[in-house]
Amino acid sequence: MTKKLLLFLMALCFCLLQTGIALAGVRIVIDKSTNQLHYYKDEILLKTFPVATGKSISLTPEGNFTIIRKVVNPYYCRNGGIPGGSPLNPLGARWMGLNIGGGGLYGIHGTNNPSSIGTYASAGCIRMFNQDACWLYDHTPVGTPVKIFRSSLAQVPAQPQPQPKLLPVTVLLSPYTIEVKEPAGTSQDGAPLLPLRMIFETLGYTIAWSDTNHNLVVTKGTERITVSTLSRQVTAGQITFSCPELKIVQGTTHAPLSFWQKTLPAWQISWDANQRQVTFSPKIALEQPNLLNTVALPSMLETSN
């Protein structure tokens, strides 16, 4: 009798759980042809997000699935393991596992490679910008149905073309010279992206990483620069600006010249495409008058005996 009652209560709880999910009226539709995720609530389309799907047409499975597992700052098991919250973690800030392989094989998740969003780049999972994955996580209960399909069955995802390696860049930061052997990319003006830690530490700044909000905090004396790796927002002193060209590669953040010009106003920063050189020059030194032109030097006769 007790066993039958226990089974009845378990079945009742399961039914109530499914009823709650049904009442929530949430469903997700992912179109591999457009690399878009559509979020519906009570059959009303509330949000559409860009995503990345499988490198080949067969990697991201198609069909009707269910979200059965949700994890904040998921642990990455491959490559020796990468802890959740690390900027090196390719799963980003959130994981929503599908009912394939127990919820840990295929899922909707964030990424540490935001430049891949909108492309065919994953090993089968659905990647999102971290801020989008966080929103979806907060608004999607366990049990939410997920449909993955292709709106154009004839369309085959184009394979991402390997990008040629950029030539090395020399950074002249008197009295130091820094060699960036493999730049992470270029900005729209063709200038290279420069690694934050390498430049700031050469200038005597201290860099700290905040696991709580995924921010880089750069300090030197009373100076403080905060870089959000999720929203790409930068606060330097009294100014706040957006820097969408920030790029994270293998846990290292790289920034365009516009970032350095705004965060380091005391420096004149220029790019020589022919020499492939970025020069940081102190503006104070540039503004000083030429002493040779303003001070009368004694002649040889005046100093001879």
C-alpha positions as CSV (number, residue, x, y, z in Angstrom):
1,M,0.0,0.0,0.0
2,T,2.8,2.4,0.9
3,K,4.6,1.6,-2.3
4,K,1.5,2.3,-4.4
5,L,0.9,5.6,-2.6
6,L,4.5,6.6,-3.2
7,L,4.2,5.8,-6.9
8,F,1.0,7.7,-7.0
9,L,2.5,10.8,-5.4
10,M,5.5,10.7,-7.8
11,A,3.2,10.5,-10.8
12,L,1.2,13.4,-9.4
13,C,4.3,15.5,-8.9
14,F,5.4,14.7,-12.5
15,C,2.0,15.7,-13.8
16,L,2.0,18.9,-11.9
17,L,5.5,19.7,-13.1
18,Q,4.4,19.2,-16.7
19,T,1.2,21.2,-16.1
20,G,3.3,24.1,-14.8
21,I,5.5,24.0,-17.8
22,A,2.5,23.9,-20.1
23,L,1.0,26.8,-18.3
24,A,4.2,28.7,-18.7
25,G,3.5,28.6,-22.5
26,V,7.2,28.9,-23.4
27,R,8.7,27.3,-26.5
28,I,11.9,27.8,-28.5
29,V,12.3,27.4,-32.2
30,I,15.8,27.4,-33.8
31,D,16.2,27.9,-37.5
32,K,19.6,26.6,-38.8
33,S,19.1,28.2,-42.2
34,T,19.1,31.7,-40.6
35,N,21.0,30.9,-37.4
36,Q,18.2,32.5,-35.3
37,L,16.6,31.4,-32.1
38,H,13.0,32.4,-31.6
39,Y,11.5,32.6,-28.1
40,Y,7.7,32.3,-27.8
41,K,5.5,32.9,-24.8
42,D,1.8,31.9,-25.1
43,E,2.3,31.6,-28.9
44,I,3.5,35.2,-29.1
45,L,7.0,35.8,-30.5
46,L,8.8,37.8,-27.8
47,K,12.5,37.6,-28.7
48,T,14.7,36.6,-31.6
49,F,18.4,36.0,-31.0
50,P,21.3,35.4,-33.3
51,V,23.1,32.0,-32.7
52,A,25.8,29.8,-34.1
53,T,25.2,26.3,-35.1
54,G,27.2,23.3,-36.3
55,K,30.1,23.6,-38.7
56,S,28.4,21.0,-41.0
57,I,24.8,20.4,-41.7
58,S,24.6,17.2,-39.7
59,L,26.3,18.4,-36.5
60,T,23.4,20.2,-34.9
61,P,20.5,17.7,-34.7
62,E,17.1,18.5,-36.1
63,G,13.8,17.6,-34.5
64,N,11.7,18.2,-31.3
65,F,13.6,18.2,-28.0
66,T,13.2,19.3,-24.4
67,I,15.4,21.3,-22.0
68,I,16.1,19.0,-19.1
69,R,19.1,20.6,-17.5
70,K,20.2,24.2,-16.6
71,V,23.6,25.2,-15.3
72,V,25.1,28.6,-14.3
73,N,28.8,28.9,-15.3
74,P,29.1,25.4,-16.6
75,Y,32.3,23.4,-16.2
76,Y,34.0,22.4,-19.5
77,C,35.2,18.8,-19.4
78,R,37.5,18.7,-22.4
79,N,41.1,19.8,-22.7
80,G,41.9,18.9,-19.2
81,G,38.8,20.8,-17.8
82,I,38.1,24.5,-17.6
83,P,36.2,25.9,-14.6
84,G,33.0,27.7,-15.0
85,G,33.2,31.5,-15.2
86,S,36.7,31.4,-16.7
87,P,37.2,33.5,-19.8
88,L,38.8,30.4,-21.3
89,N,35.5,28.5,-21.0
90,P,33.9,28.0,-24.4
91,L,30.5,27.3,-22.8
92,G,30.2,30.9,-21.6
93,A,28.0,31.9,-18.7
94,R,25.0,29.5,-19.1
95,W,24.1,26.0,-20.2
96,M,20.6,24.7,-21.1
97,G,20.9,21.0,-22.0
98,L,18.7,19.1,-24.4
99,N,17.3,15.6,-23.8
100,I,20.1,14.1,-25.9
101,G,22.8,12.3,-24.0
102,G,21.3,13.2,-20.6
103,G,21.4,17.0,-21.0
104,G,25.1,17.2,-21.1
105,L,25.9,16.5,-24.8
106,Y,23.9,19.1,-26.8
107,G,22.7,22.3,-25.4
108,I,22.1,26.0,-25.8
109,H,24.9,28.0,-24.2
110,G,27.0,31.1,-24.1
111,T,30.4,31.5,-25.6
112,N,33.8,33.0,-25.1
113,N,34.0,33.6,-28.9
114,P,31.3,36.2,-29.7
115,S,32.6,36.7,-33.2
116,S,31.3,33.2,-34.1
117,I,27.7,34.2,-33.5
118,G,25.7,34.1,-36.7
119,T,28.0,31.6,-38.3
120,Y,28.3,27.8,-38.6
121,A,31.0,27.2,-36.1
122,S,30.1,24.8,-33.3
123,A,30.5,21.1,-32.8
124,G,26.7,20.7,-32.7
125,C,25.5,23.0,-29.8
126,I,23.7,26.3,-30.2
127,R,25.9,29.2,-29.2
128,M,24.6,32.6,-28.0
129,F,26.1,35.9,-26.9
130,N,26.5,35.5,-23.1
131,Q,24.0,38.3,-22.3
132,D,21.4,36.6,-24.5
133,A,22.1,33.2,-23.0
134,C,21.6,34.7,-19.5
135,W,18.3,36.2,-20.5
136,L,17.1,33.0,-22.0
137,Y,18.2,31.0,-19.0
138,D,16.2,33.3,-16.7
139,H,13.0,33.0,-18.8
140,T,13.1,29.3,-19.8
141,P,11.9,26.6,-17.3
142,V,13.1,23.0,-17.4
143,G,10.8,21.1,-19.7
144,T,10.6,23.8,-22.3
145,P,10.1,22.3,-25.8
146,V,12.8,23.1,-28.4
147,K,12.3,22.7,-32.1
148,I,15.4,22.7,-34.4
149,F,14.9,22.8,-38.1
150,R,16.0,24.3,-41.4
151,S,13.6,26.6,-43.2
152,S,15.4,26.0,-46.5
153,L,16.2,22.3,-46.8
154,A,18.2,22.9,-49.9
155,Q,20.5,25.3,-48.1
156,V,23.8,23.8,-46.8
157,P,25.8,25.9,-44.3
158,A,28.8,27.3,-45.9
159,Q,32.0,26.1,-44.2
160,P,33.8,28.9,-42.5
161,Q,36.9,29.8,-44.4
162,P,40.2,29.7,-42.5
163,Q,41.4,33.3,-42.0
164,P,45.0,34.0,-43.0
165,K,47.3,34.7,-40.1
166,L,48.0,38.4,-39.7
167,L,51.6,39.6,-39.9
168,P,53.4,40.5,-36.7
169,V,53.0,44.0,-35.3
170,T,55.6,46.1,-33.4
171,V,54.3,48.3,-30.6
172,L,56.7,51.1,-29.7
173,L,56.0,52.2,-26.2
174,S,59.1,54.2,-25.1
175,P,61.4,52.9,-23.7
176,Y,59.9,49.5,-24.5
177,T,59.3,47.6,-27.7
178,I,56.6,44.9,-27.8
179,E,56.3,42.3,-30.5
180,V,52.8,41.0,-31.1
181,K,53.6,37.9,-33.2
182,E,50.0,36.8,-33.9
183,P,47.5,39.7,-33.8
184,A,44.0,38.5,-32.8
185,G,42.4,40.5,-35.7
186,T,41.9,44.0,-37.0
187,S,39.4,46.7,-36.5
188,Q,37.3,48.3,-39.3
189,D,40.1,50.8,-40.1
190,G,42.6,47.9,-40.6
191,A,44.6,48.7,-37.5
192,P,45.5,45.6,-35.3
193,L,43.8,44.6,-32.1
194,L,46.2,44.8,-29.2
195,P,46.3,42.6,-26.1
196,L,45.0,44.4,-23.0
197,R,47.2,42.8,-20.4
198,M,50.4,43.1,-22.3
199,I,50.0,46.8,-23.0
200,F,48.6,47.8,-19.6
201,E,51.2,45.9,-17.6
202,T,54.0,47.4,-19.7
203,L,52.6,50.8,-18.7
204,G,52.6,49.9,-15.0
205,Y,48.9,49.1,-14.6
206,T,47.5,46.3,-12.6
207,I,44.8,44.0,-14.1
208,A,42.3,42.0,-12.0
209,W,39.5,39.6,-13.2
210,S,36.1,39.6,-11.5
211,D,34.4,36.2,-11.6
212,T,31.2,37.8,-10.2
213,N,30.4,40.1,-13.2
214,H,33.0,39.0,-15.7
215,N,34.8,42.3,-15.7
216,L,38.4,43.3,-16.2
217,V,39.5,46.0,-13.7
218,V,42.6,48.0,-14.7
219,T,44.1,50.3,-12.0
220,K,47.1,52.5,-11.5
221,G,47.1,55.0,-8.6
222,T,43.7,56.8,-8.8
223,E,43.1,55.6,-12.4
224,R,40.5,52.9,-12.8
225,I,39.3,51.3,-16.1
226,T,36.5,48.7,-16.1
227,V,36.0,46.5,-19.1
228,S,32.8,44.3,-19.3
229,T,33.6,41.2,-21.4
230,L,29.8,40.4,-21.6
231,S,28.4,43.8,-22.7
232,R,31.5,45.2,-24.3
233,Q,31.0,48.4,-22.2
234,V,34.1,50.3,-21.0
235,T,34.2,52.8,-18.2
236,A,37.4,55.0,-17.9
237,G,37.2,57.8,-15.4
238,Q,34.1,59.9,-16.1
239,I,33.4,58.4,-19.6
240,T,31.6,55.2,-20.6
241,F,31.6,53.9,-24.1
242,S,30.7,50.8,-26.1
243,C,33.5,48.8,-27.7
244,P,32.0,46.0,-29.8
245,E,35.3,45.3,-31.5
246,L,36.7,43.9,-28.2
247,K,37.8,40.3,-29.0
248,I,38.6,37.4,-26.6
249,V,40.9,34.8,-27.9
250,Q,42.1,32.0,-25.7
251,G,41.2,34.0,-22.6
252,T,43.1,37.1,-23.7
253,T,41.1,40.3,-24.4
254,H,42.2,42.4,-27.4
255,A,41.2,45.9,-28.2
256,P,41.2,48.3,-31.2
257,L,43.1,51.6,-31.3
258,S,39.9,53.5,-30.5
259,F,39.9,51.8,-27.1
260,W,43.4,52.8,-26.3
261,Q,42.8,56.4,-27.5
262,K,39.8,56.7,-25.1
263,T,41.3,55.0,-22.1
264,L,44.7,56.5,-22.3
265,P,44.1,60.2,-23.2
266,A,47.6,61.2,-22.0
267,W,49.1,59.2,-25.0
268,Q,49.2,59.9,-28.7
269,I,48.6,56.6,-30.4
270,S,49.2,56.1,-34.2
271,W,49.3,53.2,-36.6
272,D,51.8,52.9,-39.5
273,A,50.4,50.3,-41.9
274,N,53.5,50.2,-44.0
275,Q,55.9,49.5,-41.1
276,R,53.2,47.6,-39.2
277,Q,54.0,49.7,-36.1
278,V,51.8,51.1,-33.4
279,T,53.4,54.0,-31.6
280,F,52.4,55.2,-28.1
281,S,53.9,58.7,-27.5
282,P,53.3,60.7,-24.3
283,K,51.4,63.9,-25.2
284,I,53.2,65.9,-22.5
285,A,56.5,65.2,-24.2
286,L,55.0,66.2,-27.6
287,E,53.7,69.5,-26.2
288,Q,57.0,70.6,-24.7
289,P,58.8,73.4,-26.7
290,N,61.9,72.5,-28.5
291,L,64.7,73.7,-26.2
292,L,67.1,74.0,-29.1
293,N,64.9,76.7,-30.6
294,T,64.2,78.6,-27.4
295,V,67.5,78.6,-25.5
296,A,70.5,80.5,-26.8
297,L,73.5,78.2,-26.7
298,P,76.9,79.7,-25.9
299,S,79.2,79.9,-28.9
300,M,82.6,78.2,-29.1
301,L,84.3,81.5,-28.7
302,E,82.5,82.4,-25.5
303,T,83.4,79.1,-23.9
304,S,87.1,79.1,-25.0
305,N,89.9,80.4,-22.9
